[in-house]
């Protein structure tokens, strides 16, 4: 398949998941500000924007400012609106690959995207984003052949989900008040009931963190998401470059190392410095994305015309 189409499918999966993850993180932030009215709102907002990769912050910030910027500002690369529009654009570039149902889902979502959202409607807007993202993912899952296009889509989705779960967990100490409870974090990922069933009782902080980080069966855990990306890499390139030794290379090596760092470290040590651990996960997903780009989406070298010799 064409490299440009593969790249569009990869980023379509990433942007869909990014919109969903950003909605979940913003919902947590606004709920936290309601639960802790005495928290330093400006510091919490700056921390959140930093977690989301926004660096140009000037003047005092409020939750309303952050919600506007990260929800409906189409010029902000970290925003929900930007991600939804970008997912549709990448779907358009891969129109010959994706189904009509998926294309219509992207179009409907893009048309219905509001230009602004009143503060009292933020929660409803985030729920709508999660619903539309789940619908698009479900349509892709049920209408795409399990061939290369599907693997590129799953590769992008797996990487982005691991990254967004890491960002969500990094908000634990957002306002310097202990952050959102583990129960709230579990609920934001749709993981609360699954965690209760897994541990047969109310989860402790260690168990909740372990579940979101390392559970091999829950689709939103970092381990599951990275393994999904690794499986896609194996499907796309089943024979490693160093095939005689079986040594992992490129994205496979980066992602495997990221999982090993978490899996073979006591959960108490991870919790002791959770933001740093999640920063490392984000660095790994970013490095893996660069490795995938270099392997499958190389930048085209434009021809250079040499002038006649004097």
C-alpha positions in Angstrom: 0.0 0.0 0.0 1.1 3.6 -0.5 3.2 5.1 2.3 1.0 8.2 2.4 -2.2 6.2 2.9 -0.5 4.1 5.6 0.5 7.3 7.4 -3.0 8.7 7.2 -4.4 5.6 8.7 -1.8 5.7 11.5 -2.6 9.3 12.3 -6.4 8.7 12.0 -6.1 6.1 14.8 -4.0 8.5 16.9 -6.2 11.5 16.5 -9.4 9.6 17.3 -7.8 8.3 20.5 -6.3 11.7 21.3 -9.8 13.4 21.2 -11.2 10.7 23.5 -8.2 10.9 26.0 -8.2 14.7 26.1 -12.0 14.7 26.9 -11.3 12.3 29.8 -8.4 14.4 31.2 -10.4 17.7 31.0 -13.3 16.1 32.7 -11.0 15.0 35.6 -9.5 18.5 35.8 -12.9 20.3 36.0 -14.2 17.8 38.6 -11.0 18.3 40.6 -11.5 22.0 40.7 -15.0 21.6 42.0 -13.9 19.1 44.7 -11.0 21.3 45.9 -12.1 24.9 45.6 -9.2 26.0 47.8 -6.6 24.5 45.3 -4.4 26.9 43.4 -6.3 27.1 40.2 -3.6 28.9 38.2 -1.0 26.3 39.2 -3.3 23.4 38.4 -4.2 24.9 35.0 -0.5 25.4 34.2 0.3 21.9 35.3 -2.5 20.5 33.1 -1.4 22.5 30.0 2.2 21.3 30.6 1.0 17.7 30.7 -0.8 18.2 27.4 2.3 19.7 25.8 1.2 23.3 25.8 4.1 25.7 26.6 2.9 29.2 25.6 1.1 30.2 28.8 0.8 33.8 29.7 -1.1 35.6 32.5 -3.2 34.1 35.2 -5.2 31.0 34.0 -8.6 29.7 34.9 -10.3 26.4 34.3 -12.6 28.1 31.8 -9.6 29.3 29.8 -8.1 25.8 29.8 -11.4 24.2 28.8 -11.9 26.6 25.9 -8.3 26.1 24.7 -8.2 22.3 25.0 -11.8 21.7 23.9 -13.0 23.8 21.0 -10.0 25.8 19.8 -9.3 24.4 16.3 -5.9 26.2 16.2 -4.6 24.5 19.3 -2.9 21.2 18.3 -3.6 19.7 21.8 -7.4 20.4 21.6 -10.3 18.0 21.1 -11.5 20.1 18.1 -8.2 20.0 16.4 -7.9 16.2 16.9 -11.4 15.5 15.5 -10.8 17.7 12.4 -7.4 16.1 11.9 -8.9 12.6 12.2 -11.5 13.5 9.5 -8.8 15.0 7.2 -6.7 11.8 7.5 -9.8 9.7 6.8 -10.3 11.8 3.7 -6.8 11.0 2.5 -7.4 7.3 3.1 -10.9 7.4 1.6 -10.3 4.5 -0.7 -9.4 2.3 2.2 -12.0 3.1 4.9 -15.7 2.2 4.8 -18.5 4.6 3.9 -19.9 4.2 7.4 -16.6 5.4 9.0 -16.3 8.3 6.6 -19.8 9.4 7.4 -19.1 9.1 11.1 -16.1 11.5 10.7 -18.2 13.9 8.7 -21.1 13.9 11.1 -18.8 14.5 14.0 -17.0 17.3 12.3 -20.2 19.1 11.3 -21.7 18.8 14.8 -18.5 20.0 16.5 -19.6 23.2 18.3 -17.6 26.4 18.1 -17.9 27.0 21.8 -19.3 25.3 24.9 -20.8 27.0 27.9 -19.2 26.0 31.3 -22.3 24.2 32.5 -22.3 22.0 29.3 -18.7 20.9 29.5 -19.5 17.5 31.0 -22.1 16.8 28.3 -19.6 17.9 25.6 -16.9 15.5 26.9 -19.4 12.7 27.1 -20.4 13.4 23.4 -16.7 13.3 22.3 -16.2 10.0 24.1 -19.3 8.6 22.5 -18.3 9.7 19.0 -14.8 8.4 19.4 -16.1 5.0 20.6 -18.5 4.9 17.6 -15.7 5.6 15.1 -13.4 3.0 16.7 -16.3 0.5 16.7 -17.1 1.1 13.0 -13.4 0.8 12.1 -13.2 -2.5 14.1 -16.2 -4.0 12.4 -15.7 -2.8 8.8 -11.9 -3.0 8.1 -10.2 -6.1 6.8 -7.5 -7.4 9.1 -4.7 -6.5 6.7 -2.0 -3.8 6.5 -4.4 -0.8 6.7 -6.0 -2.1 9.8 -2.6 -2.8 11.5 -1.5 0.8 10.8 -4.8 2.0 12.3 -4.3 -0.2 15.4 -0.7 0.8 15.7 -1.6 4.5 15.9 -4.5 3.8 18.3 -2.4 1.7 20.6 0.5 4.2 20.8 -1.9 7.1 21.5 -3.9 5.3 24.1 -0.8 4.4 26.1 0.3 8.0 25.8 -3.1 9.4 26.9 -3.4 7.0 29.8 0.0 8.1 31.0 -1.1 11.7 30.8 -4.3 10.9 32.7 -2.3 9.3 35.5 0.1 12.2 35.6 -2.8 14.4 36.6 -2.9 12.6 40.0 -0.9 15.4 41.6 -2.4 18.1 39.5 -3.4 20.7 42.1 -1.0 19.8 44.9 -3.9 18.4 46.9 -3.3 14.7 46.2 -5.2 15.1 42.9 -8.1 13.0 41.8 -8.8 9.9 43.8 -7.9 6.5 42.3 -11.6 5.7 42.1 -12.2 8.8 40.0 -9.3 7.9 37.7 -10.6 4.4 37.3 -14.1 5.7 36.5 -12.7 8.1 33.9 -11.1 5.2 32.0 -14.3 3.1 32.4 -12.2 0.8 34.5 -13.9 0.9 37.9 -16.1 -2.1 37.6 -13.5 -4.1 35.7 -11.0 -3.4 38.5 -13.6 -4.4 41.2 -14.1 -7.8 39.4 -10.4 -8.3 38.9 -9.5 -7.8 42.6 -12.9 -8.9 44.1 -13.2 -5.8 46.3 -12.6 -2.1 46.5 -9.2 -1.4 45.0 -6.4 0.1 47.0 -4.1 2.8 45.5 -1.5 0.1 44.6 -4.1 -2.1 43.0 -5.7 0.7 41.0 -2.3 1.9 39.7 -1.3 -1.6 38.9 -4.5 -2.2 37.0 -4.2 1.0 34.9 -0.5 0.4 34.3 0.0 -3.3 33.9 -3.3 -5.2 33.5 -2.9 -7.4 30.5 -6.6 -7.8 29.9 -8.0 -4.3 30.3 -8.0 -2.4 26.9 -7.0 1.0 28.4 -4.1 -0.1 30.5 -0.7 1.0 29.4 0.6 -2.5 29.1 -2.4 -3.7 27.0 -2.1 -0.6 24.7 1.6 -1.0 24.2 1.2 -4.7 23.5 -1.5 -3.9 20.9 0.9 -1.6 19.2 3.7 -4.2 19.4 1.4 -6.8 17.8 0.6 -4.4 15.0 4.4 -3.9 14.4 4.9 -7.7 14.3 2.1 -8.1 11.8 3.5 -5.4 9.6 7.1 -6.6 9.8 7.2 -10.2 11.2 10.9 -10.7 10.6 13.1 -8.4 12.7 16.1 -6.7 11.0 18.4 -8.9 13.1 16.5 -12.1 12.4 19.3 -14.5 13.3 19.5 -13.3 16.9 15.8 -12.3 17.2 16.9 -9.0 18.8 14.2 -6.4 18.7 14.9 -3.2 16.8 13.3 0.2 16.3 9.8 0.7 17.7 9.7 -2.8 19.0 12.8 -2.3 21.1 11.6 1.1 22.5 8.1 -0.1 23.5 9.5 -3.4 25.0 11.9 -1.4 27.1 9.1 0.9 28.3 7.0 -2.0 29.4 9.9 -3.7 31.1 10.7 -0.6 33.1 7.1 -0.7 34.6 6.6 -4.4 34.8 9.8 -5.2 36.7 9.7 -2.3 39.1 7.8 -2.5 42.4 4.5 -0.7 42.1 5.3 1.3 45.3 8.4 2.7 43.6 6.3 3.7 40.6 3.7 5.5 42.8 6.5 7.3 44.7 7.2 9.3 41.6 4.3 8.7 39.3 4.7 11.9 37.1 8.3 11.0 36.2 7.3 7.4 35.4 4.5 8.6 33.2 6.9 11.1 31.5 9.1 8.2 30.6 6.1 6.4 29.0 5.3 9.5 27.0 8.9 9.8 25.9 8.8 6.1 24.8 5.6 6.5 22.7 7.1 9.6 21.1 10.3 7.8 20.3 8.4 4.8 19.0 6.3 7.1 16.8 9.5 8.6 15.3 10.9 5.1 14.7 7.7 4.1 12.9 7.8 7.3 10.8 11.4 6.6 9.8 10.6 2.9 9.0 7.3 3.3 7.1 6.7 7.0 6.3 10.1 8.3 5.1 10.1 12.0 4.0 10.4 12.2 0.2 13.6 13.9 -1.0 12.7 16.5 -3.5 14.8 16.6 -6.7 17.5 19.3 -6.9 18.3 20.6 -10.3 21.9 21.5 -10.7 22.8 24.5 -12.8 25.1 24.3 -15.8 28.8 24.6 -15.0 30.2 27.9 -15.8 
